């Protein structure tokens, strides 16, 4: 049952698998799109009367793939204290979304003991 549920979510709500989708027509169509252009395209696709589900799924997955990589490279080189002093809300908007990708510095036993 677990594998069935996992396979369903991977198939319908995952990210773009470069090996699987590299030869698709969507790959060539959306290769040069920026994240903002993909968002606009996704909104337009959802408004269309005959819904193209495969196209919507591909654009959604591609958008998730681009969003996952946000903030990984530049997180170590930024002086966070200075950025917060300059403009707190801009810092919060740009960096707190990437907080999902931070790896905890403690193990499971420490977490269990704490809580």
C-alpha positions as CSV (number, residue, x, y, z in Angstrom):
1,X,0.0,0.0,0.0
2,X,2.8,2.4,0.9
3,X,4.5,1.9,-2.5
4,X,1.2,2.4,-4.3
5,X,0.6,5.8,-2.5
6,X,4.3,6.8,-3.1
7,X,4.1,5.9,-6.8
8,X,0.9,7.9,-7.2
9,X,2.4,11.0,-5.7
10,X,5.7,10.6,-7.7
11,X,3.8,10.2,-10.9
12,X,1.3,13.1,-10.4
13,X,3.0,15.6,-8.1
14,X,6.8,15.1,-8.4
15,X,9.4,17.2,-10.2
16,X,10.7,16.9,-13.8
17,X,12.8,13.8,-14.1
18,X,15.4,14.7,-16.7
19,X,16.0,11.2,-17.8
20,X,12.3,10.5,-18.4
21,X,11.2,13.8,-19.8
22,X,14.3,14.9,-21.8
23,X,12.9,13.7,-25.1
24,X,9.4,15.1,-24.7
25,X,8.0,17.9,-26.8
26,X,7.4,19.9,-23.6
27,X,11.1,19.9,-22.8
28,X,12.0,21.7,-26.1
29,X,9.0,24.1,-25.7
30,X,9.8,25.2,-22.1
31,X,13.6,24.9,-22.1
32,X,14.2,28.7,-22.4
33,X,11.4,29.8,-20.1
34,X,12.2,31.7,-16.9
35,X,10.4,30.9,-13.6
36,X,8.1,33.9,-14.0
37,X,7.2,32.9,-17.6
38,X,6.5,29.4,-16.4
39,X,4.1,30.8,-13.8
40,X,2.3,32.8,-16.4
41,X,2.1,29.8,-18.8
42,X,0.7,27.6,-16.0
43,X,-2.1,30.1,-15.2
44,X,-2.9,30.4,-18.9
45,X,-3.0,26.6,-19.3
46,X,-5.4,26.2,-16.4
47,X,-7.8,28.7,-17.9
48,X,-8.0,26.9,-21.3
49,X,-11.3,25.2,-22.0
50,X,-10.0,21.9,-23.3
51,X,-7.6,21.2,-20.4
52,X,-4.3,19.7,-21.4
53,X,-3.5,17.8,-18.2
54,X,-0.1,16.5,-19.4
55,X,1.1,20.0,-20.3
56,X,-0.1,21.4,-16.9
57,X,1.7,18.6,-15.1
58,X,4.9,19.1,-16.9
59,X,5.0,22.9,-16.3
60,X,4.1,22.4,-12.6
61,X,6.9,19.8,-12.2
62,X,9.4,22.0,-14.0
63,X,8.4,25.0,-11.8
64,X,8.9,22.8,-8.7
65,X,12.3,21.7,-10.0
66,X,13.4,25.3,-10.4
67,X,12.0,26.3,-7.0
68,X,13.8,23.4,-5.2
69,X,17.2,24.7,-6.2
70,X,16.5,28.2,-4.8
71,X,19.0,29.5,-2.3
72,X,21.4,26.6,-2.1
73,X,24.5,28.2,-3.6
74,X,24.3,31.7,-2.1
75,X,23.2,30.8,1.4
76,X,26.8,30.4,2.7
77,X,28.3,33.6,1.1
78,X,25.7,36.1,2.4
79,X,26.2,38.1,5.6
80,X,22.7,37.5,7.0
81,X,23.0,40.1,9.7
82,X,23.8,42.8,7.3
83,X,21.0,41.8,5.0
84,X,18.5,41.9,7.8
85,X,19.7,45.4,8.9
86,X,19.3,46.7,5.3
87,X,15.8,45.5,4.6
88,X,14.2,42.9,6.9
89,X,11.1,42.2,4.8
90,X,13.1,41.7,1.6
91,X,15.4,39.4,3.5
92,X,12.5,37.4,4.9
93,X,10.8,37.1,1.6
94,X,13.9,35.9,-0.3
95,X,15.5,33.7,2.4
96,X,12.8,32.2,4.6
97,X,11.2,30.3,1.7
98,X,14.5,28.4,1.3
99,X,14.5,27.5,5.0
100,X,12.8,24.3,4.1
101,X,16.1,23.1,2.7
102,X,18.2,23.5,5.8
103,X,19.5,20.3,7.3
104,X,19.2,20.1,11.1
105,X,22.4,20.0,13.1
106,X,21.1,17.5,15.6
107,X,20.2,13.9,15.4
108,X,16.8,12.2,16.0
109,X,17.7,11.1,19.6
110,X,18.5,14.7,20.6
111,X,15.2,15.8,19.1
112,X,13.3,13.1,20.9
113,X,14.9,13.9,24.2
114,X,14.1,17.7,23.8
115,X,10.5,17.2,23.0
